[in-house]
Amino acid sequence: MAFFTSEYECKLDTKGRLALPAKVKSNLPEVSTNELVIRRGFEPHLIIYPMLEYKKFHQKISSLSEFNAEERKLKRNLFRGIAHVELDSAGRILFPKAMLAHANIDSEAIVIGMGNYFEIWNPKVFEDYSIDDMDEYSKLAQKYLDDQ
């Protein structure tokens, strides 16, 4: 099982490749170390799944009904925002240009570990989606993590 945490500052090369931080790469499951799946996030960022974790997500999407218009619309939009990639021999991901455009990423990126997947953000955009207010942070933690 993948286990990603922390935050890493990275740079993309001129071809749009990002070298995965060593700690992220070392947490990729051995069976799928080179196979990754990129998904456009709901916010302007990218979500990266190791293949094993993506298969769980894929199962959820695939189970949506083709006979329900709302589920079909969600399924279509989720699947169209997905790309399969492989790490190259130097441990880099080559991002499709449309994916980088969605996340507003050009030369700098921030990698955020999210448990079983990780996110790629433009550092300036990420600031708009992080919590700066410690009181808000504490209240959200209490709301969603406190045993009731």
Summary of the structure (lengths in Angstrom):
residues: 148
radius of gyration: 16.4
end to end distance: 28.1
largest distance: 50.1
contacts: 390
relative contact order: 0.23
helix: 39%
strand: 27%
